[in-house]
């Protein structure tokens, strides 16, 4: 089975450029498959799931560089804009992936 994860265009660009290899999402009980498709609705990147770890947001912020950000605060601000109810104590999934293609087929 394949799981699809949607991204805003700029974040899929970071994945294609090799600057983003993790995504942090609120922990909501979803299961992630070994085969992932990352998409912005137009482009697709096939990836392999490396791991999914559940942790508190405050601990997950240490992955800011792997998320494609320059500072933990920049990552936090972005997550708060995407998920308005998220707090430092919120449980999140840290999803590590490896692109199998970066040509982002359309």
C-alpha positions, 0 to 999 in steps of 0.5 A: 500500500502507498500513503500520499502526503500533501505539501505546499509547493515551496516545501515540495521544492525543498524536497526536490532540492534535497534540503528537506528529508523530514516532515513534522505533522500532528500525531493523529493516529495515521499509519504511514506505509513504507512507500510514500508519495509526496505531492503538491497536487501537481508534482509527485515524488516517490519516497521510501519511509525511513522512520516515524517517531512520535514525540513532543513538538518541543523535542521535534524542533531540533530537526529544523535543518532537516525540515529545510529551515534556518532556525527552530523558531522559523520551523515553529512559526511555520507549524503554527501557521499550518496547524493553528492549535499546535503547542510545544507540548503537542504530540507530533509525528516526525516522518523521515523519508528518502526520495527515490526520484527527484524529477517530480513527475507531473 
